[in-house]
Amino acid sequence: MEPFENGRTLPARSLDFWFDYTCPFAYLGSTQAPALAARMGVALTYRPLLLGGVFRANDTPQKLFATLSPAKAAHNGHDMQRWAKRLGVTLKMPPNHPMRSVEALRATLATGIDPRVIAAFYRAYWVDNADISSREVLTSVLTSCGHDAEKILAAIDTPAIKDDLRARTDEAIALGIFGVPAWVVDGTHLYWGQDRIHFAEGLSPSRLDVPVAVPVPDLHVYWDFSSPFAYLGSTQIASLARRTGAKVVWHPLLLGGLFRSLGTADVPLANFSLAKQRYYSKDLERWAAYWGVPYRFPSRFPTQSLRAMRVYVALPEPLRDAYRNAVFRAYWADDRDITDDAVLASCIGDETVARDVLARATSDEVKAELRRETEQAAARGVFGVPTFVVGDQLFWGQDRLGLVEDALRTR
């Protein structure tokens, strides 16, 4: 049993699940945590924290969802429901979300962190949409789990319980946790999100492509060379198409132009907290290792991808796939300068074709086509790359390819 990631040892020795009740993705993760621990052969340790305290430490807005663009907010809503469907659980967004969770977290500590209480509070919040800060709901949850509610509620305002929750939150921050759910394996390896359970488990993926013989819709892929996530996602599209039988339609766009049209920062990564930046740096390496593809963060990041993207548009259709793969690899694996025409020519391969295409890339026709693709992407609701569209469903991120495959197989 070999781990996909350097530094991991299998079997694992411990699994910590860090959570707060106010996050829907933490709720989804909580429904999978016991089965994950069982597969890993370790005891599951629940670690409550106060998400507001984590956000303050990382200069993250308390109502993070309110900072999202309308397109991204809509996507996140769909994303939650897709994950709930995939995991076979019910998730209903409370109309008054977010609600206070501190009383429920303290009550959880006062019960000795009873897993039954954790499941019941999550169910109250994300299925029943109950106010888990109210004494009535607290009493109901605690009583239903066999606890003396009066005794527990008397304890939640004591200095000992308050200090315990504060200390646990500080411990989480020290571990580099910036959001929930957070999984910490063997006290060292941090994974964020219900969509990183496979990383926590530590095993390499199956590489068997199993084609299907049923009609499937086209898969539209929106991309730009400037994104590491687009590069990693691009390495998996051919095998996904083989497994599902989908026809892939590639849509080049100018990510900077898209961001400007949406009022988004040109380099969103630069606006993340330091903890989140460090995490994403490691996360990119994990995805590359998980999929077995080359990756090295380039010394010229961010780069100007305009020229490389126009060359792609100027190329004859049969040559585009090879060029796209070559430029992605040149920048994200070989640390080459993709603003250099010599590098782009080498990615085209044929010297005569390269000379003609590089000249054509400055034409008004090519410029207009790339601009049109970018505008149409924005109109379709695209707000970042890679974005995948199946029918009327939009998926953002290389880490949503599992959901994309679900959509392709179930239509």
N, C-alpha and C positions, 0 to 999 in steps of 0.2 A: 504494500500500500504506500504509494509515493505521493507526497503533497505536490501541488502545482506551483507552490510559492516557496522561494528560498527563505530559510529561517524558520519554517514551520516543521514541527515534528508530529508524525501520526503514529499511533492515536494521540489525540489531544489529552491534556490532563484536566482542564477546567473550561467552563463556559459561563461567562457572566452576561446577563441580559439587563442593560440599563434602560430605564423607561420613565415616562411621565404619562398620565392618563389623557392629556390634552392633544396628543398627536395621533392622527388616524393611522399613520404608517406604523407607529409603535403598537397600536391596537392590532393591526394585521400581523405584525411580527410576533406579538404575544401568543397568537393562536397557533403559531408554528414552532415556538420555542421548545416545548416538551418533546415533540417528535425529533427536532434537530438534535437535542441533547441525547436522545435515545440512539439515534443513528451514529452519533459520535462516540457513544459509550462513556459519557461523562455525566456528573451531577450538574443540574442546572441551578445557578444561583441568581436570584432576582435582585436587582440593584435599583431601587427607586432614587430618583433625583428630581429637583425642581427645575423644570426646563426654563422658566423665566430667569433663574439665576445663571444658568449656562448661557443664555442669550445675552444677559448683561455683561458677562465676562468677555464675550466675543464681539461686543458692539453690534449685535444682531437685533433688528426691530422686534419688539414683543409680539406684534401682530404681523408676522412675516408675510402671510398670504396677501395682506393689504398692499404690499409693495410690488406685487407682480403685475405685469402687463395684462390686459384683458384676455389676450390669446393664451398666455401662459397660465393664468388662473383657471381658464376654462379647461385647458389640457390637464392640469393637476386634478381637477374634479373628476374628469373622465378616467384619469390614471388610477385614482383611488378605487373607483368602482370596477375597473378591469382587474385590478389585483384582488379585490374582494371576490369577484366571480371566479378568478383562477384558483384562489385558495378555498373556495367553497364556504365563505362566511358572509354574514349580513353586516352591512355598514351603511348607516344613515347619518348624514351630516346634521348635527343639531342646529336649529335656526339661530340660537344664541351663542354659537361657538366663537371664540374659546370661552369656556367656563372655568372658574377657579378649581384647582385640583389640590391645593396645599392641604386642606383638611383631610381629603381622602388619602393622600400620600402619608401624612402623619398617622392616620388611623391604620394604614397598612403596616407601618413600622411598629405600632403598638400591638398588633396581632402577631408579631414575630415574623412578618413578611409571609403571610399565609398565601400560597398560590391560589387557593379558592377565592380569597378576598380580591386578589388582583384580577382574576377572571371576571368576578362579579362586578367590580367597579368599571372595568372596560365595557362589559355588557350594558351596564346602566347608562354609560355615556354614549357609546357608539351604536347601540341597538335601540335602547329605550329613550335616548336623548334626555335623560333625567339630569337634574342639577346635583352633581355629586358633592357640592359644598353644603347642601341643605341638611339640616339635622334629620329630617324625615328620611331622606335617601340614605344617608350614612347609617342610620339605625336599621333600615331595612336590609341593606347589604350585609352589615355585620351580623345581624340576627340570622339571616338566611344561611350564613356560613358557620353557624354554631357558636358565635362569640357573644360575650356579655357586652352588648352595645353601650350600656351606661358606663361600664368600667372603662371601655376603650375610649369613649368620647371624653371622659374625665381626664384621660392621659394626654390627649393630643395638644393641649395648650401648656403642658409642663415644659420647663427648660430642657429637660433631658431629651424629649422627643424632638423639640425644635432644633436643638443643637445637633442631634443625630442626622436629621435631614439636611441641615446646612453643611455638616461635615462630609456627608456622602456626595453632595453637589460639588463641593470643593475638590473631592477626590476625583470625580468625573472630569472636571475641568483640567486637573493636573494630568490626567491620562490623555488629554487631547480631544475629549468629546465635545462636540459643538452642536449636536442635535440627537434626536432619538428616532427609531430604536438604535442603540449602539450595542454591538456584540464585542466582547473582549475575550479572546481565547488565550489560555495559559498566562493571563495577566499582562500580556504584551501586545498581542495582535488585535488591532482595532478595525472593526468593519461597521459601516453606517448604513442603515436602511433595511427594510424588509426584503429589498431586492439584492442584498449581499449575503443572504443565507448560504448560498453555494460557496462563497468565499470562506465564510466561517467554517464550513464543513471541511474545506481544504483539499478536496479531491479534484483531479483533472477531469474535464468533461469527456463524455463519449464523443468520438469523432466519426461515428458511423452515419452516413447520409442514407436515409430511407425515403426514396421517392414515393409519391402518391399518384394515383391515377384518377383523380377527380378534378373537374374544372375549378380553377381558382382565379380570383381577380388579379389584376396587375399590381405590382408593388412599385410605388413611386418613391424615389430616394432623393432627398434634397441635401446638398453638400457644398463644401468649400474646402480647399486644400489647407486653410489656416487653422482648422480645428483638429486637435488630437483625437477627440471623440469620433469625429467623422472618419478619420483614418482608421481607427480601430474597428468601427462599424463596417467600413468598406471591405475589410478583410473577410467578413463573414457572409456577405451577400450572395456570393456564388454558391456556397454550400446550402444556404437557406433556399435559394431558388431551386436547386436540385431536389431538396427534400420535399418541397411543396409543389413544384411544377409552375411556380409563378413566373410571369414575364416581368423583368425589371426595367423600369424606365428611370433613367438618371437625369436629375434636374440640377445643373450647375447654378449657383447664385453667388452674389457678392455679399459675404456675411457682414462686412462693415456697412454696406448700403442698407441691408436689412435692419441692422441694429439702429442706424440713424433714423430710419423711417418709424421705428417703434419707440425711440427715445431711450434705447438701451446703451449702456457703456460699451465702447468698442472692444474692450478686453474684460469681460465679466469676471474672469478668474482673478484679476488684479484687485477687484473690490471685495473678495471674500476675506473673512477673518484669517489671521495667520494659521490658526488651528485647522481651518477648512482648506486653506491652500496646501498645507503640509499633507493633509489627508488625501486630497485629490492627486497630488503628485504620486503618492504611493498607490492610489487606486488605479491610475493609468498603468503603472507597472504591473499591477495584479491582473488587469484585463489582458494585457499583452502576454503575460506568462500563462494565464488560464487558457487563452486561445492558441498559444504557441506561435506567436508572430513577433517579428523583430520590432523593437521600439527603443528610441533614445530621445529624450527631450532635447530639442534643437537649441543651439547656442544663439540662433537668430530669431528668437521668439519675443514678441509677435513679429510676423513678417508681412510684407505686402504681397497678396496673392493675385492681384488684379491681372498682371501679365500672364501668369500661368493659367488662370481661368479663361482669359480671352483666347489663348492658344488652344485650349480644349475645345472651345466653341468653333474655332476656325478649322479644326481637324475634320477630315472625312469621317463619317460615322463608324466605319469598320476599324479605324485606328484609335478610337477614343478610349476604349476599355484598357488597352495596354498602356497608353499614355497616362491615364488617370492613376492606374496602379503604380506606375513607375515614379510619377511625381510625388504621390503620397509617400512612397518608400524613401525617395531621395530626401525628403524633408524630415519625416518622422522616424526614420531608422538610420539613415546615413549622414544626417546633419549637413546636407548640401544646400546651397543658396539657390532657391527656386525663383529668385528675381533675376538670375543670370541667364541670358539667352543660350549660352553654351550648355548649361545644365538642362534647360528645357529641350534643346536640340538632341541631347544625348538620350533624353527620355522618349523622344519621338523615334529615334533610331536611324531612320533613313535620312541621309544628308540632304538629298534633293527635296524630299517632302518637307523636311524641317525648314529649309530656306524659304520655300513658298508659303508655308503656314505661318511662320514668324512674321512675314511681311503682311499677310492677310489679317493677322490679329489686330492690326491698327485700323482696320477699315470701319467705317460708320456702321456697316451692316452687322459686323460682329459685336461691336459695342452695344448696338441697339438690341440685339438678341439676348445678350447677357443681362442688360438692364430690364428687359421684358420678363425674363425668367425670375429675376429678383422681385419685381413688382407682383407677378402672379403668385409667387410663393407667399408673400405677405398677405395678399388677398385671400389665400387659401387657409390662413391662420398659422403659417410657419413663423416661429419666433427664434429659432436657433437650429444648429445642425449637430449631428445628423437628424433629420426628420423623415419619418416613413409614413406614407399614406396608403391605406388599404380601403378602397371604396370611399366612404365618408369619415373613416376613422383616422385620426392623426396621432402618431406616436413620436415622442422626442427622446433621443438618446440611444447610444449603442447598448445601454443596459436595458432597453425595452424590446430587444429583438425576440425574446421569448413570447412577449405579448403580441408582437407582430406575427409570429408564426402561428399563434393561437387563432388570430383573426383570419389568416390565409387558409387555415385548415377547417374552420368552422362555418364559413359562409355558404 
